[in-house]
Amino acid sequence: MQLTLRVWRQAGPAARGAFQTLQANEVSEHMSFLEMLDVVNEELLARGEEPIAFDHDCREGICGTCALMINGIPHGPQRATTTCQLHMRSFRDGDAITIEPWRAGAFPVLRDLVVDRSAFDRIIAAGGFVSAPTGSAQDANTILVSKEQADQAMDSAACIGCGACVAACPNGSAMLFTAAKVAHLAILPQGQPERQRRVLAMVRQMDAEEFGGCTLFAECEAACPKEISVENIARLNRDLLRATLADRGRIAAESGSG
């Protein structure tokens, strides 16, 4: 296959970026998309030119690192697929492919196709964990978890934090990511002691990172490589309302007692 690539090139966060047109020659349909970029980079290096910077790690659809916008679609045209799992047989000989980084205010471009997604890390650090003592390994089976709860929690925990939901959202919202991280702990009994504090802290941090607001456009669910459901957003909104009312009641009670 012979392909024409329009690749976003940007030397650094403060640099002005632009598209560069490159040719990808002798591309096998059996290559993954990232393997194709590897071949293009080898050709660039052989010519003494700067290779394309892009994120990657596991190349098994697990880590969420391979964040690319391909022809305007997060991770490319194949549903429920990460960029590293996308194969070149999804394209045709002679195709022109536009490759961009995630486009979101909360994800500044570091270089070429690499963006800073540390905002996600700060949302997790705000409350995406269980700190209440739940026993050691041998105590795991003493807390009963129904199969329905376990399945729902696992479905939410499948989120790999790639940021496709943010890139796909017209508002640049991180609501699906945050909701998935809140939900998988809120569903389980181990997550109950900190449930209200968790949702308040994580949503506050999400807002502080200046992600856009959620209008339930649902493009996030369509773009998610792990098919995380927007039902998680509804669950988060319910928890957030309860936690906000309880927090206001606590503050009012403390003010009255003072």
N, C-alpha and C positions, 0 to 999 in steps of 0.2 A: 504493500500500500504506500502511496505517496500522499502526504497530508500537508496542508498549509496551516501553521499555527500563528495565531495572534495572541502574544503573551504579554501580560502586564509586567513592565520592568520599572523598578524604583530603587534607587541606590540606597536610600535610607528614609527614616521617618519624616525628615524635614525636606527631602528632595522632591522635585517635581517628577511624577511618573508619566509614562506613556506606553502605548502598545508597540511591540516590536514584532515584525513579521518574520517567521522562520520556517524553513522547510524540514519536514520529517520524512526521511527517505528510507525505503526498504523496511517499513514497519510491518511486523507480523501480526496477524489477527489474534494470535495466541498471547501476545504481550499484554500485560496489565498497563493501565494508563501511566502509572509511575515508571514502569520499565521503559515505556516509550520516551518519557522525559529524560530518563537516564541516558538513553542512546543519543538524544538531541544534545544533552550536556557534554557527552564524550566528543561529539563533533565540534561543539563550541570550544572546548578546551584544546582540541587538536589544532584549531585555527588561532589559538591564543586569545580567545574572547572569554568574557565572564560567563560562567554557567548560570542557569536559572536557579534561583534559590526557592526551595519549596520544603514544607515540613513533611516528614515521614518517620515511621518507627517500626511498628510491628508488621505492617503490610499484610495483615490477616483480618482486617475489619474489626479490630478489638480496641485499639488505643484511641481512635478518634483524631489522630494527628493530621491525617492527609486531607486538609480542608481546602478544597479548590472549587471555584465556580466555573463550570464547564458549559459553554454556550448558554449562559444565563441561568443554569440550574445547579444548585448545590450538589456536589459529588457526581454530576452528570446525568444522562438520560435514563439510566436504569433504576427503577424503584427499589428501595430498601437495600441500597448498595453503597459502600464507601468508595472513595476514589481509587484506593489500592485494589479493590475487588472488581473494578470496572475494567473490562477487557476491550481491546481495540476492535473486536468483531462487532461492537456496538456502533461502529462507524463504517463509512464506505470509502473506497479508494477515491482520492481527489477531494475529499471533504475539507472544508475550512473550519477550524476549531478555535473558539475564543476562550482563553484561560485567564481567569482573574482571581484575586484574593477575595476573601469575605469582605463585603461592603457594609460596614456598620460603624457608627461613631465610637462605640465602646470597644471595637477591635481595630486599633490603629495599625497601619501597615508598617512592618519593620524593614522588610526588604523584598522586592519582587512579589512573590506569592505568599510570603510569611506574614502572619498577623499576630499581634499580642493578645492572647486570650486569657491573660492572668486575671481578668475580671471574674471569670468563672471560679478560679481558685479562691478568690476573696469571698465570693458568695458561699462556697462550701465551708471556708474557715469561720464564717459568721455563725454557722449552726448546723451544718450538714454532717452531724456525727452523733453518737450516743456516748455520753460521759457518765451516765448513771451506772453504778455497779450492777452487772447482770449475772455474775458468777463466772466460773472458769469453764473450760471445755466440757468437763464431765457433767455440768449442770444444764447443758443446752436442751436436753429433752424434758426437763422438768417444767419448762414454760410451754404450754400447749399452743400451737399455731395451726389453725385450720388450713386445709388445702386451698380453699378459696383465698384466704389471706396471703398464703405463701405465693400463690400464682400471681396475685395482683402486685405484691411487693416485688417479685422478680421481674414482672413486666415493666415496672417503673424503674427498677435498678438497672435495666438493660441500657439505659442512657450512657453513651460513651463520651459525652461532653465535647463533641466535635464543633458545635456552633452552627450547624446547618440550619437549625430552627431560627436563629438570629439573622443569618444571611438571607433566608427566604422570606422572613416577615417584612411586610412593607413599612412597619413601624420600628424595625430593629429591636423587637422585644425578646427578652430572655425568659419569658414566662414559662415556656414548656420545659426548658432545662431546670429552672428553679422548682417548678411544680413536681417534676419527676424526682428530684433529689429530696424534696420535702415529703412526697407521698410514700416513697418506699420505706421510710422510717416511721411515718405516721400510721401506716397500716399495721405494723408489727407491735406486739405488746412491749417489746424492749424500748420502743421509741416513745411510749406514752408519757413518762415523767417530764420530758422536755418538749412535748409536742407544741404547746402554745408559744413558749419562748423561741423555739426553733423557727416557726413560720414567721413570727414578727421580725426576728433578727435577719433571716435570709432575704425577706422581701425588702426590708429597709436597706440592706446592702445592695441588692439588685437595683433599687432606685438610685442609690448613691453612685453607682457605676454609670448612670445616665443611659441605661437601656430604654428603649421606647415602651410605651404603654401597650397592653394587649387589647385588641378589639375582636378576638376570636375569629380572625380571618381563616385560621386552620391551615394555612400554607405550611406552617411549622410541622404539623403531623405528616403532610404529604411529602415533605423534604427529608424527614428524619430517616436515617439509614436503619434504625432499629424500630421504626414504626411506633414510637411512643405516642400514646393516645392523648388527645386534648381533654379527655375525661380527668386527667391529672390536674389540669388547670381549674376545672370545676371543684375538685376536691380541695385544692389549695385555697380557692376563694372562700369556700365554706369554713375551712380552718382559720383563715385570716380574719374573717368576720367575727367568729367566736372568740378568737384570741384578742382582737381589738376591743370588743365589748368587755371581756373579762379584765383586760388591762385598765380600761377606763374605770370600771367598777372598783378595782383595787386602789387606783389613785384617789378616787372620790372617797373611799372608805378611810384611807390614810389621812387625807386632808381633813375629814370630819373628826377623826380621833385626835388630830393634833390641835 
